[in-house]
Structure formats: C-alpha cells, structure tokens
C-alpha cells in the first residue's frame, strides 16, 4: 500500500517538475521579429532598372524585325514564297522572344537570390528569429528594409 502511494507521489512530483521546467523555458523566450518591404527593394534596385532598359531595347528590336517581315511579305507576289518568308520571320521572332524570356528569368532569379542572401545575413548578424515580408504583417516587427538595401549595394 505504501509502495503504491510512494509511486503515485513520485509520478506527481515528476509531472509537476517537468511542467514547471517546460513553462519556464517557454515563457523565457525573447524572439525578435523583422519585416522587409521586398517591393521597395526591388523597385529601387539598379538591376531592375537596367533590366527594364534592356527589355525595352530588345522589344524595339523585335518590333523592327516584325515591321521588316510585314514589309517583305507584303511585297512578295508569289503566295508560296510569302508563306516561306512568313514562317522564316515567325521562327526568328520566336527565337528572339525565347531569348528575351530566358534572360529576364535568369536576372530575376539572380536578384531574388541576392535579396534572400542579404536578408539572411542581416537576420543572422542582428539575431532575428523570424523575418517576414512587410505586406503580410499588419502590425509589429522591426523594419530592416533600409539596412537590407544598403547591404545589397
């Protein structure tokens, strides 16, 4: 009988100590949270500005190719030759479009990697436990956007 009471007492004591230790560990966290305005970083990025200028130049090249194709096709009297010219220019414009898309995607991926690296470095050096995009946070968090922009330069 005394053995059962002692075992029950030991189990209750172990449970109480375990619960207390867990409660202390959970309540003693000092978690730092930061927010980053990625849209602001992207819009201010010199890489994005140069990418836009490059895209506009390539689009003008595609437009001139298209105008040249329309001009040559409209001058051609033979329908078979006109169809061959049309196919030739369609392939050329498609190649230009694919090259444009691949270049754009690669540069955007590189920029995203650069932003992610800068945010990670800043979070590690300033001991942030969590960094969230600013547009998903209603309230709270330290804004580290300016610091990330400086690190990216």
Wavefront OBJ file of the C-alpha trace (Angstrom):
o trace
v 0.000 0.000 0.000
v 2.763 2.412 0.985
v 4.599 1.410 -2.162
v 1.668 2.451 -4.375
v 1.335 5.788 -2.557
v 5.080 6.431 -2.918
v 4.960 5.639 -6.654
v 1.936 7.925 -7.141
v 3.711 10.688 -5.195
v 6.889 10.302 -7.259
v 4.917 10.390 -10.539
v 3.004 13.506 -9.413
v 6.242 15.184 -8.329
v 7.975 14.327 -11.631
v 4.996 15.670 -13.568
v 4.992 18.904 -11.560
v 8.741 19.459 -12.033
v 8.537 18.679 -15.754
v 5.623 21.035 -16.256
v 7.395 23.825 -14.344
v 10.632 23.452 -16.324
v 8.699 23.491 -19.604
v 6.726 26.559 -18.529
v 9.913 28.434 -17.600
v 11.583 27.519 -20.905
v 8.610 28.676 -22.972
v 7.952 31.899 -21.108
v 11.590 32.993 -21.172
v 11.857 33.417 -24.964
v 12.822 36.809 -26.323
v 12.054 36.344 -30.002
v 13.000 39.206 -32.340
v 10.918 39.595 -35.489
v 11.765 41.760 -38.501
v 9.860 42.790 -41.601
v 11.212 43.583 -45.081
v 9.479 45.533 -47.860
v 10.645 43.459 -50.838
v 8.663 45.531 -53.328
v 10.563 48.647 -52.234
v 13.885 46.832 -52.512
v 13.059 45.553 -55.978
v 11.801 48.897 -57.291
v 14.907 50.724 -56.027
v 17.298 48.097 -57.340
v 19.685 49.231 -60.091
v 19.490 45.703 -61.524
v 15.757 46.108 -62.143
v 16.250 49.491 -63.775
v 18.881 48.114 -66.141
v 16.715 45.068 -66.801
v 13.789 47.280 -67.801
v 16.003 49.284 -70.159
v 17.379 46.078 -71.676
v 13.881 44.666 -72.110
v 12.729 47.819 -73.892
v 15.718 47.676 -76.257
v 15.066 44.045 -77.111
v 11.354 44.729 -77.603
v 12.240 47.501 -80.070
v 14.478 45.034 -81.934
v 11.610 42.556 -82.102
v 9.273 45.295 -83.322
v 11.689 46.285 -86.099
v 12.025 42.626 -87.131
v 8.257 42.361 -87.243
v 7.930 45.518 -89.353
v 10.637 44.266 -91.725
v 8.816 40.945 -92.044
v 5.498 42.629 -92.781
v 7.144 44.812 -95.395
v 8.862 41.919 -97.183
v 5.807 39.663 -97.046
v 3.533 42.373 -98.433
v 5.938 42.978 -101.354
v 6.068 39.298 -102.283
v 3.638 38.387 -105.069
v 4.096 34.611 -105.011
v 1.930 33.095 -102.202
v 4.331 30.187 -101.606
v 7.338 32.479 -101.202
v 5.256 34.752 -98.962
v 4.372 31.751 -96.776
v 8.058 30.740 -96.573
v 9.018 34.287 -95.618
v 6.276 34.370 -93.010
v 7.480 31.098 -91.493
v 11.108 32.290 -91.522
v 10.254 35.506 -89.679
v 7.917 33.723 -87.266
v 10.777 31.437 -86.235
v 13.160 34.394 -85.903
v 10.727 36.348 -83.732
v 10.030 33.249 -81.595
v 13.778 32.783 -81.041
v 14.098 36.424 -80.002
v 11.130 36.054 -77.639
v 12.548 32.896 -76.047
v 15.963 34.525 -75.594
v 14.289 37.577 -74.056
v 12.272 35.447 -71.617
v 15.259 33.320 -70.606
v 17.421 36.382 -69.985
v 14.662 38.041 -67.951
v 14.002 34.941 -65.832
v 17.698 34.420 -65.099
v 18.190 38.021 -63.995
v 15.074 37.980 -61.801
v 16.206 34.709 -60.206
v 19.649 36.208 -59.546
v 18.047 39.285 -57.979
v 15.799 37.156 -55.746
v 18.837 35.169 -54.623
v 20.705 38.388 -53.862
v 17.774 39.734 -51.817
v 17.404 36.455 -49.931
v 21.124 36.389 -49.128
v 21.100 39.992 -47.898
v 18.041 39.380 -45.693
v 19.569 36.181 -44.279
v 22.860 37.916 -43.497
v 21.095 40.826 -41.786
v 18.872 38.464 -39.782
v 21.864 36.455 -38.604
v 24.004 39.466 -37.667
v 21.172 41.151 -35.762
v 19.854 37.916 -34.188
v 16.356 37.932 -35.633
v 14.425 34.723 -35.119
v 11.980 35.483 -37.922
v 11.869 37.807 -40.959
v 8.566 38.293 -42.779
v 7.519 40.240 -45.875
v 6.092 43.583 -44.796
v 2.951 43.212 -46.908
v 1.764 40.174 -44.898
v 2.249 41.758 -41.461
v -0.486 44.026 -40.153
v 1.412 45.268 -37.147
v 4.731 44.778 -35.421
v 8.204 43.707 -36.315
v 11.281 45.842 -36.847
v 11.559 47.179 -40.403
v 15.015 46.303 -41.782
v 14.322 47.275 -45.409
v 16.807 50.178 -45.496
v 19.540 48.061 -43.939
v 18.999 45.290 -46.484
v 19.143 47.827 -49.320
v 22.472 49.128 -48.031
v 23.862 45.591 -47.834
v 22.810 44.876 -51.419
v 24.763 47.835 -52.795
l 1 2 3 4 5 6 7 8 9 10 11 12 13 14 15 16 17 18 19 20 21 22 23 24 25 26 27 28 29 30 31 32 33 34 35 36 37 38 39 40 41 42 43 44 45 46 47 48 49 50 51 52 53 54 55 56 57 58 59 60 61 62 63 64 65 66 67 68 69 70 71 72 73 74 75 76 77 78 79 80 81 82 83 84 85 86 87 88 89 90 91 92 93 94 95 96 97 98 99 100 101 102 103 104 105 106 107 108 109 110 111 112 113 114 115 116 117 118 119 120 121 122 123 124 125 126 127 128 129 130 131 132 133 134 135 136 137 138 139 140 141 142 143 144 145 146 147 148 149 150 151 152 153
